Every structure is written in structure tokens, then in C-alpha cells.
Amino acid sequence: MHLRVDRKYFHRVKTNIICHLIIVALISGLFAFSVQNNAYGYTDKTGVVVDIVTTLNVRSDAGKGYGIVGSLTNGYVVTIKGEKYASNGALWYNVTYVDTSGKTVTGYVSGTYIKILDDIQYEPDADFEQYMTSQGFPESYKNGLRLLHAKYPNWVFLADNIDLDFNTVVDNEYKINPGSENYAMGRSLISINSISSWKSTDTKAYDWSTGKWYGFDGNSWVAASRELVAYALDPRNFLDETYIFQFESLSYEPSYQTAEGLSALTAGKFLSTGKISDDNGGEMTYIDAIMSAANISGASPFYLAASIVQEIGSNGNSGSISGTEAGYEGYYNYYNIGAYTGGGRTAIQNGLLYAMGTDAATYRPWNTRYKAIVGGAVWTAKNYISRGQDTLYYKKFDFVDTPYTHQYMTHIIGARQEAVTSSKGYTEDMKKTLKLVFKIPVFKNMPETVCAIPTKDGSPNNVLSGLSVDGISITPSFNMFTSKYDAIVENSVKQINISAKAVDGKAVVSGAGKHTLKEGNNDITIAVKAENGDIRNYVISVVRKSSSGGNNNTDDSTTDNTTDNTTENNVNTGGESDTTQDLKPKVTIKGAALNETEKIITGISVSTTTEQLKSCISVENGTVKITDKNGTEKQGVAGTGDKVRIYSSDGNLYSEYNVIIYGDINGDGEITVKDALMVRKHILGMESLSGSAAQAANVNRQNDGITVKDALLIRKHVLGMDKIVQ
């Protein structure tokens, strides 16, 4: 990257730089994570990530056996600092880049997925920077747009500011409605053959008792996971020279959307060589038919071809256009309009039933291939493009009038796949010379970091099919989704035997078997680890009565283990009678500390799961839930910023506390180099920590704010030289 430094600006900041030298030197010593260069005199190069289906791992050294230090998606720009060959002879690049949260990451990536952009010289473009800001593009959009602008300076990027909260949009696109007879059966679907993290495990989408996913729109499509929905909705994942085409206008531009470009786009597919009958008894190519459809409908021929390939497949073998489907012979539907499973018919049959209808405006019935191609194009232009759903992205995701209700497809990454086809319609020369316009959505309250595509695979099933204690009743009765149970035994019972069996044979159960009981409360955890690594905990609280028959909770044998880490909090807002107060939630916490004044919970160890944290909290006259910072109930590791919510017996929220794990700044429940770098940036004024993150960064718990002392404590913890006590 070549930067031109303004001399006046240099003098203006020189004093500030000198003032920061001492701090920088100190912090540099605290965070000395070195990377060995592979060749002296290596000239830095600029590269871009290409051809990635999910994400590209950034590793600590050259080779797949080294630890992962970051991840990249298609279109991400990196600076190549060196080259190194792995033990198997494969080329790896030593790269550095700034991730979506503003952190600088250095590591190694496989050279297979890096395209060197040696033909692009990056120069600061003040006009373009001002343009992006005036459009309303957030900072997290700008890295990808800068790359595209540098390579294709004629392209126009329009920020389409959507007046909807991003998380609300994700929730609505994720909705699952089983048993419906229309498109709302599941707004976002994915192939059943996808990796497990792409598929929803909501009880409406996944049968935990059998480990099977429910089929929607036929048995081969299942509900997409919320994480995959968020990935597909986040425009920042697609700001590269290929996927950007899902934001291109779908209107026909005859000046450059030509038959030659269409031929290039369809190369290798059935559309490139196939011929069909025209309506005059003659013969024409698919290319001619699609160009005719574009001219009549006003829809982009590139979009029409991409849509046909998306729906029919590259080989054209779908029953939707065979003309031989039993009971629907002689009818065709190239865009699968009206094709969904329902009414006792398959998706193909319903699509052909629609093709048999009569509508002169859309050339129905579609009893010739030509009429099906042209009529489907007219139908799409009328029902989508003309109403504002004028990009591939908006054809899938509807935010016009009544949002979410008018969506062409349920395939959650269909727009991404069609974009690949559409981009091939333009030669490189066309891309560099044409003024292509891209309308890119920007939602309210977008997350700071890009919603990464999920990559975990393996069975997610971590529930038990049975849990029991030999000769002892547990309450409530076992349910695979109930995580906490209670039992009381006589003092004479000194040992119990727990039996537990997982639904999935690939899951690993730990904690079952024989357990010796002490007098008083005994919390026994049964952990179920799924094949994909997800852990679910079941806790049985067994009270062994004392030999005197009294309450053991304050027995001398247990006082030393519980007194310092037990907080009993009877929340009282005042003004009510004693009788009313007895019905209020009464919270008892063991193994952690509750600060009612600051509304925080501390004393939680790193890597503590939400189930383990929940098991430490007892609520009389109420219930407890643990959510993320956005209020979504959470499973997995608890982290800074998560919330513990206390609900009264009537279901109303009664009190709320923020989880604080000192040293865990980014809220992932661990203390790592990432947290150390966040503190470093705060100290240098490069980033400002606030709220729960700021509280967690004050590791020494002094009234001195966030200082180098806190940074040093985190560094020692990361290096194993000391341990941060919670």
C-alpha cells in the first residue's frame, strides 16, 4: 500500500507521537508477540481472499497443524509480508490485516486462496472516503468497498438505509412455521446435506429425540440455522468482485447486457448450447430466447439466466422443464414460480400446476418453452423488480410494505449463488469500464463484527434420553430439556448411583456412576458432549439429611467452603407489606458474588458455561434466565456482558445483572491475546472501552481506571505467569 503523507499533517501530529512514545514502548514490551520474517528484503504485496466457501483460517505458522489466530472471508484485503512453504511443499503467505473489529492480525494463510493484486496501487482517495460517509456506510463496510473502488473506479455503491433493526430482521427471517401449506413453512431453508451448523436445532426444526431434521418444502430442505441466516443477511460478507453482484440492479441495460455476455455467463451450462422451438414453428437458441425475454420484460438477461440455473440446475435435468411430468405433460416452468410442496403435491407438480393456469399478461399457460421463459420473466419483473425488490438480495429478502412476506425463494444462500453466475456475464474489461450500480443495504444497529458463516460440523445432539438415580426419585420428572433436578435422601444414604444415557450414540456422557454424598447439598453435574463439541449440563442437587435431622446448609462441615462465595439477595424495591414481600423472588448465589448496587455478578471462572452458572443460582418464587447482551437466551460459555435475568412467578422481569469476568473484555468467556489488545488500544486512545467491557478491563479492581497495570495482569495470565482471580 502506497501512502502519501501530507507534510503539514506530519508536523501537526509530531508532538502527539512524541508524547505517546513512552506509553507505546511500555505497551510494546507487554505485548511482544513476534512473527519471524521468511526472507530479508521481501517487498510487501497486496492480496485478496478468493474462492472460499465458508472462511479461510489464519494460522500461527505455515501448515494446517498450527493454531488458528483468525479467519477471513472472500474479498478481504491483506498485506503479504512474506512467503513460506509448509512441510508438504504447499505455499503459505505471511499476512497482516485489520479485522472487522479493528484489531490487527498477523499469521499465515494458504496461498491457494490468495490472489495477489500487483496491478493495483492503493492511494488515499479523499473524495471516495467522503462519498462513503455521506452515503451512510458504516466503517465495517468500507474495507471491502475501498478494494472494489480501487479496482473498478466506475462502479457506484449506493447505501440503502433500511429502517429495521438487524437482529429483528434476523429473527424474522429465521422464523419456522412447520405444517404450513405455503412459503411461510420456513422463511429460510438449506439443503439437508449441509453441515450441521447450517441447520437449525430449534425444536420446530429438529427432532432431538431421534437426531433428525424435519423436512420443509420436501424432505431435502430443512430450516437454516440462525447463524447462517445472519451470515446471509449481513451485506458485509459479500463486498467482493463476485458476491457484490447480488446487489446489482436487475433491470435490463441493453447497452452492455448483450448476447455475447450472456453466452459467457452460461458457458458450460445447458443454456449455452440448447435449442428450443419458437412460437412460429421455427427454432431458436436459449440465448436468443432469454434476450427476447429481457427485451419484453425489462429484466436483466444475466439475472434471468442466473435464476434459471439456480432453479433448474446446470444440466437442465429438472422435471420442471422436462415436459413429461405425469399429469402435467407439455408444460414448463423455468423459474419454479409457485413451486412448493403442499396440497398432496410435490414442488415440481405445484409449479407446473401454476404453469397450466391462464393469464395473458404473463403468457400463461406455459405450454411452450419460449412462453415459459418469457412469461416467467414478465411475472418476475412485475411482481419483484417493479415493486422495489430489484436486486438478487431483495428478491430473497423482502423489506417493502409488509416486510418478510413477499420473498421469491426460501433458499437462504440462493442470492449468493446466483451472484456467482451473474458476475460471469461481464468480462474483466466490461467490469473496469462500465458504470455498474450496486444498491447495498445498511440496517440499524448492525453488529460491530461481521456475522461469520458457521463452520462447525458433526451431530449437535447433546440431550439425554434418560436420567435416574438408583432407588431415589428426582424432581421434576425427567425431561431431556430440563437441566436441573432435586432429590432428598436420608442420612444413612452415603452413596448413590446415577444412570444417564444420551440420545445420540456419538455423544459422550460424563459424570454418571457412583457418587459419595456429604451431609447437606451435593450438586452433581452430568455433562453431555455432542459430536460437534457442544456441551449440555444436567445438574442433580441431592440433599443428604444430617444425622440430627436438621438443616445442613450451615453445618460446620460446609461453612468454610460456602461462606465467602455465597450471596443471599432478597431483592426489595420497598413500599410493599411483609406479606407481599414473601412472594417476591429470593435469590441465592453460590460460587459467585452479586453486587446489588452495581447490578453485576462477579466471581465467575473463565470457561464457565451458562448451565453451570445457572446451577449456582437458586430463585425462590421465581425463575432465572441467562441471555446474551441482546436479550437472547444463551447456551455455551458465559462471558462478560451476558445478563442474568430474574423473573417473578408471574413471568415478569424482576431484576437484571451483568456478568463481569475480569480480563474477559470481548465477552467470549476466556482471557486471551484478543482481550490484551483491546486494553492496549484503550490505553493508547485508539479504542474506547465502556460498560461491562470497561469493568472487566479494570482487572486490579482499583479506582485508577484502565491502566498499564491491568494490561500487565492480563499478559501474565495469558503467558501462564500468573492467574487473574475472579
Stockholm file with secondary structure:
# STOCKHOLM 1.0

chainA/1-726         MHLRVDRKYFHRVKTNIICHLIIVALISGLFAFSVQNNAYGYTDKTGVVVDIVTTLNVRSDAGKGYGIVGSLTNGYVVTIKGEKYASNGALWYNVTYVDTSGKTVTGYVSGTYIKILDDIQYEPDADFEQYMTSQGFPESYKNGLRLLHAKYPNWVFLADNIDLDFNTVVDNEYKINPGSENYAMGRSLISINSISSWKSTDTKAYDWSTGKWYGFDGNSWVAASRELVAYALDPRNFLDETYIFQFESLSYEPSYQTAEGLSALTAGKFLSTGKISDDNGGEMTYIDAIMSAANISGASPFYLAASIVQEIGSNGNSGSISGTEAGYEGYYNYYNIGAYTGGGRTAIQNGLLYAMGTDAATYRPWNTRYKAIVGGAVWTAKNYISRGQDTLYYKKFDFVDTPYTHQYMTHIIGARQEAVTSSKGYTEDMKKTLKLVFKIPVFKNMPETVCAIPTKDGSPNNVLSGLSVDGISITPSFNMFTSKYDAIVENSVKQINISAKAVDGKAVVSGAGKHTLKEGNNDITIAVKAENGDIRNYVISVVRKSSSGGNNNTDDSTTDNTTDNTTENNVNTGGESDTTQDLKPKVTIKGAALNETEKIITGISVSTTTEQLKSCISVENGTVKITDKNGTEKQGVAGTGDKVRIYSSDGNLYSEYNVIIYGDINGDGEITVKDALMVRKHILGMESLSGSAAQAANVNRQNDGITVKDALLIRKHVLGMDKIVQ
#=GR chainA/1-726 SS CCCCCCHHHHHHHHHHHHHHHHHHHHHHHHTCCCCCCSSTTCCCEEEEECSCSSCEEEESSSSTTSCEEEEECTTCEEEEEEEEECTTSCEEEEEEEECTTSCEEEEEEEGGGEEECTTCCCCCCHHHHHHHHHHTCCHHHHHHHHHHHHHCTTCEEEEEEEEEEHHHHHHHHTCBCTTCSSGGGBSSEEETTSCGGGBCCSTTTEETTTTEECCSSSTTEEEBCHHHHHHHHCGGGGCSTTGGGGGBCCBCCTTTCCHHHHHHHTTTSHHHHCEEECTTSCEEEHHHHHHHHHHHHCBCHHHHHHHHHHHHCSSCCCGGGTSCCTTCTTCCCTTCTTCCCBTTBCHHHHHHHHHTSCBGGGTBSCCSHHHHHHHHHHHHHHHTGGGTCCSHHHHHSCCSSSTTSCCSCCBTTHHHHHHHHHHTTSCHHHHHHSCCEEEEEEEETCCSSCCCCCCCCSCCCCCEEEEEETTBCCBSCCCTTCCEEEEEECTTCCEEEEEEEESSTTSEEESCEEEECCSEEEEEEEEEECTTSCEEEEEEEEEECCTTSSCCTTCHHHHHHHSTTEEEEECCCSSSCHHHHTTSCEEEEESSEEETTTTEEECCCTTCBHHHHHHTEEEETEEEEEECTTSCBCCSBCCTTCEEEEEETTSCEEEEEEECCTTCCSSSSSCCHHHHHHHHHHHTTSSCCCHHHHHHHCTTCCTTCSCHHHHHHHHHHHHTSSCCCC
#=GC SS_cons         CCCCCCHHHHHHHHHHHHHHHHHHHHHHHHTCCCCCCSSTTCCCEEEEECSCSSCEEEESSSSTTSCEEEEECTTCEEEEEEEEECTTSCEEEEEEEECTTSCEEEEEEEGGGEEECTTCCCCCCHHHHHHHHHHTCCHHHHHHHHHHHHHCTTCEEEEEEEEEEHHHHHHHHTCBCTTCSSGGGBSSEEETTSCGGGBCCSTTTEETTTTEECCSSSTTEEEBCHHHHHHHHCGGGGCSTTGGGGGBCCBCCTTTCCHHHHHHHTTTSHHHHCEEECTTSCEEEHHHHHHHHHHHHCBCHHHHHHHHHHHHCSSCCCGGGTSCCTTCTTCCCTTCTTCCCBTTBCHHHHHHHHHTSCBGGGTBSCCSHHHHHHHHHHHHHHHTGGGTCCSHHHHHSCCSSSTTSCCSCCBTTHHHHHHHHHHTTSCHHHHHHSCCEEEEEEEETCCSSCCCCCCCCSCCCCCEEEEEETTBCCBSCCCTTCCEEEEEECTTCCEEEEEEEESSTTSEEESCEEEECCSEEEEEEEEEECTTSCEEEEEEEEEECCTTSSCCTTCHHHHHHHSTTEEEEECCCSSSCHHHHTTSCEEEEESSEEETTTTEEECCCTTCBHHHHHHTEEEETEEEEEECTTSCBCCSBCCTTCEEEEEETTSCEEEEEEECCTTCCSSSSSCCHHHHHHHHHHHTTSSCCCHHHHHHHCTTCCTTCSCHHHHHHHHHHHHTSSCCCC
//
